[in-house]
Amino acid sequence: KSSLSSNESLITYVEIPHKHGTSLGAFVLNKENGLQYISMCSSKELISLEEIAQNDILKLCVDNMAYHLLFEKIDKKITDEGTILYSPAGIVHRIPLKALYIDNDLTIGDKYKLSALANPIDLYYQDNTQNFAIDKMKIALWGGIDYGTSDTKDENFIKTRSVTRGESLVYLPGSLNEVDNMYRMLDGKVLSAVHFTGNGATESSFKQKASGADIIHISTHGFFHEDQAHELNNAMHNSGLFFANANAAWKDNYKPEYFYKGYEDGILRADEIETQDLASCKLVVLSACETGLGEIKGDEGVFGLQRAFKLAGARCILMSLWSVPDTATEELMKRFYENLLIASNIDNAFNNAQKSMKESTKPLYGVRDWGGFVLLH
């Protein structure tokens, strides 16, 4: 409580197991009202919410059912236009609270400043992101990746940054534009900047260079599979990022045993990332699809890329919760770094980038374009 300012509230979501299911509750802590517990939704409501989230996450954002079940009761207990620090649990890991519509025009993110915490204890480290001196930092970028001979550069193909097993990894032209533009924007304004593209954006280059970077930016395809019979029985093995020449391993001739022999197949999985030393990394930007997803294991949280980067030592992670369009993601990242150079504050830069896209009329962006990313402390 002493770490909170007068206009801040800490929300800790919790799953409550019952004999016939699990319900969702939340502890709300602020200086005005102290600690309160709120019962959020019943087991039946939670099951309904999870089904919709699985099948139509975008509908869930614009339909105020999610707001009603996950936030409306809290809304009545906190200061309007204040700052909310929240630690998710269960289904909340998979829903971007900031993008939930309260009515036809207003989102939770319009009304409050929201920051997601991997753990409530991370509240103590918030000050480290308030003065983000990017001019003194080293940044490493990966994007515009050549995934191998099976990919395509067909401009008529509708591109997102999410794939399923057996699909060809499609070249992402927006990804190349993204990292090239980032490099030009940041070069000379940060301590140092390096970028890896095409065949040079290898899994090995990440393992060799990421440990020395303050900011890691990866623009590529990502994946998360909850239940894949042909994968190894390891939740941290079922999410990852694709680097150069990954198509061969991703197609039918994939041999999982290569991973244990140190074979670099171009697929960087969560269980590889967690072994890296990223203690000096202050921000990881995962400009790819579904990078915030993973297997949820009760109070242990999400087993996936977000857990892997946290275990490796990264302080903050910008990640996505759904399949994101290539061009719109490029634009969101551009706006994020433009704001970061000005604001020197990660949360403000991210909030301003999302808000500017939400309010844009030419071009017009929908919640799918800007709402899927979450900044996790």
N, C-alpha and C positions, 0 to 999 in steps of 0.2 A: 504493500500500500504506500509506503514511504517513497517508492520509486515513481509513483504516478503524480502527474501535475493535476491541477484542479479541474481541467477539462478533459482528462484522459480516463478511459475505462478499460479494464482488462476482462476479456471474456474467455473463459475456458470451457469449451464444449466437452461433454463426457457421455459415454454410452453406459446405460444402466441395464445390466442383464436381468431378465425375469425368467420365471419358469416356462413361459410360453413365447419368449422372444426378447427383443432388446428395444428399449426406448431411448430417447435423447434428451439430455438436460444441459444446463449451462450455469456455471458460477460467474457472477458479475461482481467485479470489485472496482470501486471508485471512492474518492475521498468523501463525497457527499453522503452516500448511503452505506458505506462499508461493504461487507461481503453478503451477497444474496444468492440463493439458489432458485432457478426457474426451471420448471418442467416444460420442455419444448414440444415434443411430439410423442405420441404413443407408438407402440410396436406396429400397429396396423398402418398408421400414417407414415411411419418410417419406411415400411415395405413399399408402399405406394410411391413415395418419393424416390426411392432407389430404383424402382422399375422405370420411372419416367427419366431419371438421370441417365440410365443405361441406354435408353432407346431414343430420347429426344432432349438432349441437354439444353439446346437453344430455346425450345419451347418452355422449359423449366425456368429460364432466366426472365423471359418476357411475361410469363403467366405468374401472377403474384402469389400463387400457391406456395412456392419456395420461400418467398419473403414471409408469408403468414406463418409457416411452420418453423422456420429457422431463425427469424429475427424480430418479428413484430412484437412479441412479448418483451424482448430486450429493449426495443426502441422506446418503450414507455418508461424505462428505468435509467436512461442515460441523458446526458446534456446534448441538446440539439447543436449540430455543427461542431461537435467535439471530435476528439481523436479516439479511435477504437483500436486496441491491440487484441488480437484474438488468436487462440490456439485451437485448431480444428480437431475433430474426432469423427470417426466413422464416415458417413456420407458427406460431411462438411469438407473433408479432404478433396472431394471431387467436384465441388460446386464453388465457383468464384463469387463470394458474397458481394463484392463490389459491383458486379454486373447484374445483380438481381433487381428487377424493377419493382418499385413500390406502387406506382401507378403507370399511366401511359407514357410519361415523360421522365419521371424522377427515379433514379437508382439509389441504392444504399451508398454507393460511392459518390454520388452527387451531394448527399446530405452529410456524410461523415468522411473523415480521413481514416482509412483502414490500413493496418499493417498486420500481416500474418506472421505468427511465431511458430517455429517448429516445436517449441516447448515454452511454457510460461516463464521458466527460469531465464530465457533469452531476453526478457525485459531488461535485465541488468546491462545488456550489451547494446541497447538501442542508441546510446550516445555516440557510438563509434560510426554510425551511418549518417549522423546529422551534419557533419562537416566532412564531406567526401572529397578530399583533395585530389581530384583526378589528374591534375597537372603534375603530380609527383608520382604517378603510377605507371607500371608497365602493363601493356595490354597485348594479348595474343588472340588472333581471330582465325577461324576456320570457316570456309564456305565455298560456294561455286564448285562443289566436289564432283569429280569424275568417278562414277560408281562402277565403271567397267563396261565391257562390250555389250551387255544386255540392256543398257539404258537407252533412252530416247530423248531427242531434243525437239520433238514435235510440238510446235507452238500452239496447235489446236487442242492439245491435251489439257484438260482442266487440272491444275496442279495444286495439291495440298502437300503438307509435309508429314503425312502419315501413310504407312504401308502395312500390309499384312503378309504373312509368310507366303512365299511363292510369287508374289507380285514383283515385277521389275522395278528397280529403283530408278525413278525418272529424274533426269537432270533438272535442277531448279535454277532457271536464269535469274530469278529475283534474289536468290541466295548469293550469286556472284555480285550482282549490283549492290546488294546489302553490304557485304564485307569490303568491297572496293570503295564504296562511299564512306564507310566507317573509317577505313584506313586513311583516306584523304582528309576526312574531317578531323581526325585525331592526331595524325602525324604532325609533330611540331608543337602540339598542345598538351601532350602527355610526355612522361619521361622517356618512354620508348614504345614503339608499336611494330608488331610483326604480323603478317597474314599469310595463310597457307590456302592455296586454291588448286583446282584441277587434280592432277595426279600427285601433287605435292602435299595435299591435305590428307595425310595418312594417319592411321591409328598410332603408328610409331612416333610421328611428329608430335602428337598430343602428349604421349607418355614422356617424351624428352623435354618438351618446352613448357607444358602447363604448370609445372611446379614452381617456375620462376616468375609467374605472372601474378599481378594484383587483380587483373580483370581477365576472365576467360570468356570468349564469345564464340559459340558454335552454331552455325547456320546450316542445317542439314535435315534429312529425314530422321524421325525417331519412331520408336515402337514400344508398345506395351501389350503383352498378352497374358490374360489372367489364367488361362488353362490350355496349354498346348501339350498334347500327348507326346509329341516327338521331341519336346524340350526336356532338359534335365530337371529333376525335381528340386528346383532351387528358385525361390521367388525373386531373388536378386539377379538371376540369369535371364529372366523373361522381360527385361526392359533394357533399352540401349540406344545408341546413336550410331549412324553410319558414316564411315570415312571412305577414302579412295579404294576402289576395286572391291567393294563389299558385295557386289551383285553375285559373284560366283558362290560365296558362302551362303547367301540369302536364298539362293535357288535350290534345286533338288539335290545337288551334290554336297550339301552341307554336312560336315562330319563333326559333331560336338566334341569328340575326343581331342581334336586339334587344339582346342582351347587350353586343355590341361598340359599340353606339350609346349606351350609358349608360342604357338602359331598365331601370327597376326593376320586375322581374316578380314579386317576392315570394319568389323562390328565391335564397337566398344560397349560392353555390357556393364550393368551396375556393379556386379561383383568384381569387375576389373577396376572400376573407378574407385571403389572404396579402399583399395590398397595403395592408391597414389598419395603422395605427400603434397597437399594443397593448403597447408597451414598459413601460407602467406597470401592466399587468395581472398580478396574482400568481396568479390562479386563474380558469380557465374551466370552468364546469359545463355539460356538454352533456347535458341530461336528455331524450334522444331516442334513437332506435334506430340501431344500427350506425354510430355516430359515430366509433368507433375503427378502422373498416375503411377500406380503400383498396387501390390497386394496389401490390403489393410488388415493388420493383425492386432485387433483390440487396442489396448492401451499402448502397444509398442509402435503404433503409427504406420506409415506407409513404407513398405519394402519396395524400393525402386530407385530411380535416378536421384530423386531429392534426398533420400536417406544416404545414398552412396556418396554424393558430394558433401553432405554434412559430415559423414564419418571420415572423409578424406581431409576435412578441415576448413572447407569453404564457409565464409561468414554469411553471405546472402545468395539466394538463387532466384533468378527470374525464369519462370517456366510456364508451360501451357497445359491446359486441362482437356483440350479437344483438338480436333484436326483443324489446323489453321491455314488459311489461304496464303499462297506464296507472296503475291504482290502486296496484300494488305499487311503482312508481317514485316516485309521490307520497310514499309512506310512507318509502322509503329516503332520499329527499332531506330530508324532515322530520327524520329521525333524524340524518342527517349534520350539518345545521346546528345542531341542538340540542347535539350533541357538540362541534362546532367552537367554539361560544360558551363551552363549559366547558373544553375541552382546550387551545385555542389552538395546536393542532398538526394539520395537514391529514391526515397519515397515520393518527394515532391516531383522529381523528374518523371517518374513512372506515372503518377497521378495526372500530371499535366499532359503527358503524351496520350494517355487514354482519353482524357476529357476532350482534347482538341480533335481527336478522330470521331468521338461520339457527336460532337457539335458541328462537324464538317458537313457542308451541303454540296460542295463541288470539290472532289467527288463525295458521294454519299456512302458512309460506312455503317454497316449493321453491327449488332452485338457479336456476331460470329467473327468479325474482323478485329475487334479491339478487346472483347470481354474475356477471352479465354486464358489470358496470361495472369499469373499471380506472382507477387514478389514475397518470397519467404525468408524471414530472418532466422 
